[in-house]
Amino acid sequence: MGSAGYVSSVLLLVFLLGLHHSSGFWIVNVVFPPPAKPKVPNNSTPPLIIVPGSLGNRLEAKIDKPSLVHWLCYKKSEHWFPLWINLNMFMPIGVNCWIDNIRLIYNRTTRQSTNSLGVQVRVPGFGQTYSIEYLDYNRLAGYFYTMVEQLVSVGYIRNETIRGAPYDWRLAPNENAEYLTKLQNLVEEMYNQYQEPVYLLGHSMGCHYVLYFLNHQPQAWKDKYIRGFISLGAPWGGAVKVLRVLASGVNDGISMISNLNIRELQRMVMTNLWMLPVEDVWPSDHVFISTPTFNYTKKDYQQFFKDIDSEDGWYMWEDTKNLTSDLHPPGVEVWCMYGMGLPTAVTNIYNEEFPNGDPVDFVYADGDGTVDTMSMSLCKRWVGKQEKPVHVTEFRGLLHLDMVFHEKVLNQIQDILDGKSDTPNEVNVKFDT
């Protein structure tokens, strides 16, 4: 590694060490993910596809821009370069260049979103695991690395029996038809190669993508090609945190980026609107945002977007709100796992600086520190609503992101893949180290 690469690694490491541990949807907060503990190899390795959560895989860009947001920004690139994660996002001026490269532009007339003018974005490594194991080229921001390593230790083979299905996580599935086709082709390819139905594993928002995908497949197709769906930490009823993200921005501990600066990007990510609290789930009088002049409930979304000066958000939400909100059963065997027993904000309280200041207080409920338990437990609705069984396990004391690292979760996933359908209703990890 040359000197420039070394400096880049140091900068990224300093950034990652400064992040809060429970960053929720911003999942670039794990430095040196825990090593997988060796397991006894097993000859049974049914094919597995992993669908990551929001921000859960790399993105690359190529630019030839007609104008710049700052004269120090690059105007044209000859080659594809890392967009997520990109070190420029940690620099005082570079963050503006990065936001302009990664943001989406929404058109109310066409009801479609596009990249910034002169920017191409692609998802590297579809069908492989490297793009979801580490989110950076220096292998410092780990995500699914520990899980993949453990599965490899019991006989799985990277990019063969275990595959990754990364996607452009800025886009909701209604704008990502090409990805859904690729996912279907990958499932069929693995089935044909190994002559076994495939397991789908999702984390966080990735579970919604899996549900949307399964809901759009004929039952006969699912009966043939899908063995089961393993769901980790899914915000089935949406996530209250998204309202704070849209209102005042959340940098999740990235001190080099202000909340207001990152807010511009966060408001343009279609999937943030998709993950708003679901209307049919939350009580009509539950206050998500409280200010000195108004309390916003699910009935006040249009007023909320008007008051935060982001009226495009209303149209973006209307485009995405019904994609998975009815929680139609997936039609395959399900293992639904999520953390609980941790205080999780369900009301954000602002002072008169709203929306340009951070919340000054919160009202908490039970959850995993990012998503509340009520939302994640909605998979229980599927019990008895489909022919295939639904198994639910609550991990008491487990943070949202730790679902993909914790030994007890990984062991349960291995048991599922080994054909052991019986799972505990609750596992206590509160005192584990």
N, C-alpha and C positions, 0 to 999 in steps of 0.2 A: 504494500500500500504506500503510495506516495505521500508527500507532506500535506497536499490538499485533502487527500482522503482521510489522513489522520486528524486534521483539524475538523473536518466535517463530522467524524465519529465523536470527537470530544464535545463539539457543540450539541450534537444530538443527545449524547449521554447526559450532559448537564441539563438539557431541557427535560428529558424523561425523568430524571431524578427529582425535578422540581414539581412534578405533577401530583395532584391529589390521587389517592389510591382508588377512590370510587368514582371515577369520571363518567361512568355510565356509558352513554352512546359514544362519547369521545374515548375510544379504547386504545389510545396509544400510550398507556400509562404503566406499562410493565417492562422494567429493565431486567434482562437476564431471567427469562421465565424459568420456573422451577424445573429441574431435570425430572424426567419420567423414571419411576422406579422399575427395575427389570421385573418382568412377569414371566410365568411359565408359558412357553410357546404353545399355541393351539393350532391344530391343522385346519380348524374351521374358521375361515376368514371370509364371511359373506361380504360382497362388495358394498362399499360405503362411500357416499358423496356428502361433503360438508358445504353448507351454505352459510357464509359469515354474516355478521350483523352490520349495522351502519358503520361506515369508516373502517370496515374489517378486511379490506384487501387493497393492494396497491392500485394506483391509477398512473398512467403515463400521458404526456401531452407532447404535441408538436405545434409550433406557432409560426404564423406569418401575419402579423397584426398591422392594420392600417394606421393605428395610433396607439399611444402609450399613456398609462395613468401617471407615470413618472419617467423622467428622462433616463434614469439609471436602469429601468427595466429592459430586458431583452425584447427586441421586436421580432426577431426571426430565429428559428432553430433549424439546423440541418438534420438533426436526429431527434428521436423520441427521448424525452427526459422524465425523471420521476416527478410526478405531480402530487401524489400522496404516497409516502411522506416526502416533503421537499424542504430542505434546509432554509430556503428563502423565506419560508413562513415564519421563521424565528428571528428575522432581521427587521430592524425598525422600518426601513424602506422596502425591503424585500417582501414584507407581508402584503403590501398593497399590490405588488406585481403578482404575487401568488393568488390573492383573492380574485384579481381580474382574470387570471388564467383558469381558475377552477369553478368560478361562479356560473350559474345558469341564468338565462334571460327568458322570462315568461311572456308569452303573447296572449293577451286576453281574447283576441279575435279567433286565432287558430286553436286556442286552448292547448298549446304545446310549448315546451321549453327547449331552448337551444343553447349551445356553448357560446361564449363570447366570440365576437367577430374575429376570424382569423385563428381560432383555437380548435385543434382536434384533440379529442380525448379517447384513449383506448384502455381496455382492461387487459393487463398481461397475465399469461399463465392459466387460461381457462383449461380445466381438466387436470391441472397440476396443483401441488400443495404449497409451493414456495411463496406464492402471492398472499396466502392467508396465514402461513406460519410466522413470517416476519413482514412487517409493513414497510421496512426500509432496506436498502441494499447493504447496509452495514450490519444487519442482523442484531439490532439493538432493541427494536420495538417488537416484542414477541406477542403473538396472539394464539394461534392454534399449534404452536410448535410442541408444547408439552404433550398435548393430546395425541398428535401424530406420532411423536416419539414412542409413547407408550404402546400405541397400536402396532407400530413397527416391531417393538420388542416381543410381541406375541404372534408375529407371523405376517402382519400386513406389509404390503410393498407400496412405497410412495409412487404415485402416478399410475399405479396399476390396480391393486385391489382397494386402495384408498385414494380418492380423487377430490380436488377442490373445485368449487363452482363459483369463483369470484364474479362480481358484476359491477356495473356503474351504480353505486349505492346512492348517488344523487337523485336517481330516477325511480319513481314508483313503477310497479309492473305494467300499468296501462301505457307507459311510454318505453317499455323494455321488452317488446315482443321478440326481438332477435335472441335475447338472452334465454327466454323461456323455451324457445325452439331448440337452442343449443343444450339446455338442461334436459329436455326430453330425449334428444339424440344421445346424450351422454348416458342416461339411464338405460336406454335400449342397447347401446354399445356394450356396456358392462354386463348387462343381462345375457346378451348373446355370447360374450366372451367366456363368462364363468358359469353360464347355465343356472344361475341363481337369481332370485329377485333381490332388489337393491334396497339398502337402508338409506334414508335421507336424514341428515342431522343438521339442525339449524340452531343458531344462537341469536337471541334478542330479535331485532327486526328481521333477521334472516328467516325466522320461523314464519313470519307473515308472508314472506316470499314463497316459502314452501307450501303454506296453506293455499295461497292464491294459485300456485301451480297445480296442486292436487285437485282443487275445486274446478279446474278447467280441463280435467282429464276424464274420459269415460270410465265408469266403474270397472268395466272389463279390462281396460288397459292397466288400471291400478292393481287389480287382482293378479294380473300376470307379472307385472314388472316391479312392484313395490312390496318389499317385505315389511317395512314399518317406518315410522316417523319419530325421531328422537328430538324433542323440543327442550331447549335450555333457556330459561329466563325470558320467555316471550311476553311482551306487553300486550296481551290479547285485547285489553280494553283501552289501549293507548297509554300514554305516559304524561303525567302532569308536568314533568320537567320541561317538556317541549314548549309549553306556554311561556315559561321564563326565558327559554332560548330565543323565542321569537320576539318577546317584549324587549328585553334589555341585553340579550346576548349572554353567552356563557363560555368563558375561555378555559374552564376546567383546570385552572392552575398554570396556564401558559402565560407567565408574567410578561413576556415580550409582546403579547397581543392583548389589546384592551378588549373588554366585553363589547363595547360599541363598535369597534373595528370589525370584529369577527361576526357581529350581528348581521351585517350586510350580506355576507355569504350564507349564514344560517337561514335567513329568510327566503333565500332562493333555492334551497335544497328541497325538492319536491317531497322527499320521504319524511322530512320533518313535519310537513303538513299532514301527511298520511298517518303519522303516529300521534296526532292530537287525541285527547280523551274522547272515546266513542260516545255519541249522544245517547244511544239506547241503554248504556251501561250505568252511567253516573246519575245520581239523584239530581233532580231538576234544581234543587236549592243549594247544591254543593258549590262553594266559591273557590275557583281556581286561582284567581288574581284579585287581591283586595287592595284598593287605593283609597285615599281620603275622600274621593268624590264618586267612586263607583265600585261595585263588586261584580266581577265577571263570572257568570255561570255558563253552562253549555248552551243556554238560550241566547247568549250575548256574543257569540263568535264574530258576527258581522260588525258589531259595534267595537269589539276588541281590535279587529284589524284596522278599522277606521281611526281609532284613537292612537294606535301606535304608528300611524302613517305608513301602513303596508297593505293597502287595499287589494293588491294582487293576491295576497295570502288568502283572501276569502274565496277567490275563484280557484286557486290552486287546491284549497281544501275541498271545495265542491267537486273538483275533478277526481279526488282520491278518497273521499270519506266513505264511499260504499264498496271499496275494493275487497275488503275482508271484514267489515264491521259486523256483518250478520253472523260471523263465526260458524259458517256452515261446516258440519263435520267433514274431515278430510277423507273419510272412507277407507282408511288403512289403520292398522294397529298403531297406537300412539303411546309413547312414554313421555309424559309431561313433567319436567323437573324445573324447580325454581327455588331461589333463596327466600328467606323470610326471617322475621324476628329482629329486624333492624329498623330504626326510625327512618322514615322516608317522607319527604315533603309532599303534601297533597294540596297545600294552599300557600301561595307566595304573597307576602304582605309588603307593599311598597309605600313609601312616603310621597310627598308632593313632587318628587323628582321623576316619578313614573312618566314615560318608560325609559328615560335616559339615565337612570340610576339603578343600582342593584337592590334586590329586596332587602328590607331591614329586619324581617322576621319570617318565620314559617310556622305552619301547622303541620304536625307529623302524624303519620299512621304507620301501620306495620308494612314492611316490605323488604327489599334487598339493598336499600340505600339509594336506588335509582328509580325502580318501578315498585308500586305498591302491590301488596299481596292480592287485594281484590281483583286487580287487573290480570295478574298472572294466573290466578286460580280459575279463570273462566273456562279453561279447558275441561274442567269438571262437567260442564254442560254437555259434553259429548258422550258422557257415560250413559249407555242405554239408547242413544240417538243414532247409533250406527251398529252394524253387525260386528265389526271388529272391536276388540277390547281396548279400553283406555286406562292406562296406569298413571297414577299421579304420585309424585314424591316431593315432599317439601323438605328443603335443607335449612334447618334452623341455624341462623347466624352466618349465612353465606352471602357475600357481596355479589352484585350483578355480574361483574367481569370474572370473578373467581369461579364461576360455573365451568369455565373451560380449562381451569388449572387444577382444581382441588382433587386430591387423590380419591376421595370417596365418590365423587361424581364420575371420575374416570373409571374406577372399578365397576360402578354400576353400569356404565356404558359397555364395558367389556363383557359383563354378564349378559346384557341384552343381546349383544352380537354373538355370544356363545349359545344363545337359544334359551336362556333362563328368563322367562317372561315375568315370573313373580318378583315384585319389587316392593320394598318397604314404603309405607305411607309417609313416614317422617324419619329423617336422619339428622342428628344433632352434631354440628361441626363447630359449635360456638367456642369450645375450649381447645380445638385443634391448633397446632402450630403450623 
